[in-house]
Amino acid sequence: MLTHYLVPIPRNKTFAGFDDTIEKLKQRYSSGSRSAERVLTLTGVACGGKTQAAIEFCYRAQNTQQFGAIFWVKSSSANAVEKSFKAIANKLNVAQSDPMEGRIRTTMSILTAWPCPWLMVFDNYSGHDPSKDLGCYMPNSEQGSYLLVRKLENLTLAEKNSAIYLPDLHLQEALELLLNRSGVEKNDENFVQGLKLARALGKIPRIIMQVGSYIKRKKISFAEYHRMLQQSDRRSVAALLDEWNLSKGQKKLVGASIEDYMLAMGKSQT
């Protein structure tokens, strides 16, 4: 069996939650009617953990050999897609001396003739119609499956029909993620304080992961960070914004409150 796994994002060792969603992906791709399940869309709210869930699915699928090959395509722009396909072409040993257009055609031909099941993930897809925007990158192969990872906005009818909606984290899952990311001792006090903090952070995976990293780096307790939030300590929010290397427009939030940050990222604090 030919095996090529090209997922350029390391597996998150502190990943927690979404087991039901990952199992659903596994089952949908394993169904008898491959043509009906050939293209799936993983969608949900901003910062809800879509990319992390897709990454974890890919690594689990690799471990179980559900697919003989997995290719990851960054899809936020046409340039990002082309750059990812250059990496795929290199992985498949397509001659680098050829023009890019020819390398893409050769890559598509190789994938079309691939003898075993393979998966291609288009992460952070932000276009309007995958059949037009990505059609030239989706070879018509009975062995090929596709996963579009994108926000809820502007889904086409076909995407809605094939969509798997990423649910909010359960509070216990949010606590597990916070504990894993922060590296604190798993004792009764941290369980109690962690539940309070996870709830205050809206159970939003990206925010929980970054807050956990902040707590680990600063060696502070859940209770201390929670007090910082309650007091609207602007320094803690500014540190997180700076750490995340947000876009120029989002960096204007430095000095804002955690509520401002969460609103900007697509979900307000509850």
Secondary structure, 3 states (H helix, E strand, C coil): CCCEEECCCCCCCCCCCCHHHHHHHHHHHCCCCCCCCCEEEEEECCCCCHHHHHHHHHHHHHHHCCCCEEEEEECCCHHHHHHHHHHHHHHCCCCCCCCHHHHHHHHHHHHHCCCCCEEEEEECCCCCCHHHHCHHHCCCCCCEEEEEEEECCCCCHHHHHCEEECCCCCHHHHHHHHHHHHCCCCCHHHHHHHHHHHHHCCCCHHHHHHHHHHHHHHCCCHHHHHHHHHCCCHHHHHHHHHHCCCCHHHHCCCCCCHHHHHHHCCCCCC
